[in-house]
Amino acid sequence: MPSKGQRVRFLYRGSFPDGRTFDDCKGVPHEIVLGRRQVMKALEETLSAMEPGEERILELSPAEAYGAYDESALQRVPTYRIPNGENLPVGRMIAWKTPRSAEPVPATVVSVENQVATLDFNHPLAGKDLVYWVKLIDVVPAAGDPTA
C-alpha cells in the first residue's frame, strides 16, 4: 500500500448520486504525492489503503468533499473594483486578483446589476453529495525508500 511522500497515479470519475458526471480523467492518469493535500482528504485516505489495480467507489457527503454551501460567501462588489468589471460573464467563473491576495481567487459571477456584481466564492461543488470511482494504477516509492 502507498504511504505519505509516495507518488500515486490513478484514474477517476466524479459524478453526482444521480449519475451525472462532473469530472472525468478520460483515461489519462492523475498523479499526486500523498501527504501534500493535493486532493480531498477522503480521496487521499482511500488511495493510501489501495493496491495497484484496485478500484473503489467513494460516496462523499458535502463535509467530506468541498464543504457546506456558505451563504456568507456571496459578496456584492462594485464592478469598478474588479478587473474587466464591465464585461463580467454571468454564470461563469472568474479569477479575481485583489491587492490582498497573492493568488487569484476563483469566484462565480452570479449577477451584475447597476454596476454591482454578485460573486459566489463557494467551490462550485460545495453543498453537494458526490460519488467518485477511482482506480489505483501504480505507486512510485519515495526517494530513499529501500524498496525502490
Buried (B, 14 or more C-beta within 10 A) or exposed (E): EBEEBBBBBBBBBBBEEEEEEEEEBEEEBBEBBBEEEEBBEBBBEBBBEBEBEBEBEBEBEBEBBBBEBEEEBBEEBEBEEBEEBEEBEEEEEBEBEEEEEEEEBBBBBBEBEEEBBBBBBBBEBBBBBBBBBBBBBEBBBBEEEEEE
